[in-house]
């Protein structure tokens, strides 16, 4: 039981490190990081610390549609404790401004 609890704690620590990395990656068109922008839908970490990031883009025609997911995959892969990193891009549900955090909306003068 203790090993299972330690694994959950370790996963949470790694998830927090990943979130910090994601908060340092900015959308080139909107001066807000991709995490606060709401582009990250899910962070999955398995028992071997392989990581899958489920994310979207502001639009399917986003000018960084190829480079941004690769940047996320590379930077998450550099997080200490992450074994492998993969990004899956989805467009369902489609991103809209309501997915942005309060902090992002404040930064953009939307509230």
C-alpha positions as CSV (number, residue, x, y, z in Angstrom):
1,X,0.0,0.0,0.0
2,X,2.8,2.4,0.8
3,X,4.4,1.9,-2.6
4,X,1.1,2.8,-4.3
5,X,0.8,5.9,-2.2
6,X,4.5,6.9,-2.9
7,X,3.8,6.4,-6.6
8,X,0.8,8.7,-6.5
9,X,2.9,11.3,-4.6
10,X,5.7,10.9,-7.2
11,X,3.2,11.3,-10.1
12,X,1.8,14.4,-8.5
13,X,5.2,15.9,-8.1
14,X,6.1,15.2,-11.7
15,X,2.7,16.6,-12.8
16,X,3.4,19.8,-10.9
17,X,6.9,20.1,-12.6
18,X,5.3,19.5,-16.0
19,X,2.7,22.2,-15.3
20,X,5.5,24.6,-14.4
21,X,7.2,23.8,-17.8
22,X,3.9,24.3,-19.6
23,X,3.5,27.7,-18.0
24,X,6.8,28.7,-19.6
25,X,5.6,27.9,-23.1
26,X,3.7,30.8,-24.8
27,X,1.3,30.9,-27.7
28,X,3.1,33.2,-30.2
29,X,-0.1,35.0,-31.1
30,X,-1.5,35.5,-27.6
31,X,0.8,36.7,-24.9
32,X,-0.3,34.0,-22.4
33,X,1.2,30.6,-21.6
34,X,-0.4,27.5,-23.1
35,X,-1.5,26.2,-19.7
36,X,-3.4,29.3,-18.6
37,X,-4.7,29.6,-22.1
38,X,-6.5,26.3,-21.6
39,X,-4.8,24.5,-24.4
40,X,-3.8,21.6,-22.1
41,X,-6.7,19.2,-21.7
42,X,-5.0,16.4,-19.8
43,X,-1.7,15.2,-18.4
44,X,-1.4,11.4,-18.2
45,X,1.4,9.8,-16.3
46,X,1.6,6.0,-16.2
47,X,3.4,3.9,-13.6
48,X,6.7,4.0,-15.6
49,X,6.4,7.8,-15.8
50,X,5.7,7.8,-19.5
51,X,3.8,11.0,-20.1
52,X,1.1,11.9,-22.6
53,X,-0.2,15.4,-22.9
54,X,-3.6,15.9,-24.5
55,X,-3.7,19.4,-25.9
56,X,-5.4,21.5,-28.6
57,X,-4.5,24.6,-30.5
58,X,-6.4,27.9,-30.7
59,X,-7.4,26.8,-34.3
60,X,-6.6,24.0,-36.7
61,X,-4.9,26.6,-38.9
62,X,-2.6,27.8,-36.1
63,X,0.7,28.9,-37.6
64,X,2.6,26.9,-35.0
65,X,0.5,23.7,-35.5
66,X,3.7,21.7,-36.1
67,X,6.3,23.4,-33.9
68,X,4.3,24.0,-30.7
69,X,3.4,20.3,-30.0
70,X,7.0,19.3,-30.7
71,X,8.2,22.1,-28.3
72,X,5.8,20.8,-25.6
73,X,6.9,17.2,-26.2
74,X,10.6,18.1,-26.0
75,X,10.3,20.3,-22.9
76,X,8.1,17.9,-21.0
77,X,10.5,15.1,-21.9
78,X,13.3,17.1,-20.2
79,X,11.5,17.1,-16.9
80,X,13.4,15.1,-14.3
81,X,11.6,11.9,-13.7
82,X,9.7,11.8,-17.0
83,X,10.7,8.6,-18.9
84,X,9.0,9.5,-22.2
85,X,6.9,12.3,-23.5
86,X,4.2,12.3,-26.2
87,X,1.7,15.0,-27.3
88,X,-1.7,14.2,-28.8
89,X,-3.4,17.1,-30.5
90,X,-7.2,17.0,-30.4
91,X,-9.8,19.5,-31.7
92,X,-12.8,18.1,-29.8
93,X,-13.8,19.9,-27.8
94,X,-12.7,22.9,-29.9
95,X,-10.8,25.6,-27.9
96,X,-12.6,28.9,-27.1
97,X,-11.8,31.8,-24.9
98,X,-14.0,30.4,-22.1
99,X,-11.3,27.7,-21.5
100,X,-8.8,30.4,-20.4
101,X,-8.1,30.7,-16.7
102,X,-9.2,33.8,-14.8
103,X,-5.5,34.8,-14.7
104,X,-5.2,34.7,-18.5
105,X,-8.4,36.6,-19.0
106,X,-7.1,39.3,-16.5
107,X,-3.8,39.5,-18.3
108,X,-5.6,40.1,-21.6
109,X,-8.0,42.7,-20.1
110,X,-11.0,40.5,-20.6
111,X,-12.2,40.9,-17.0
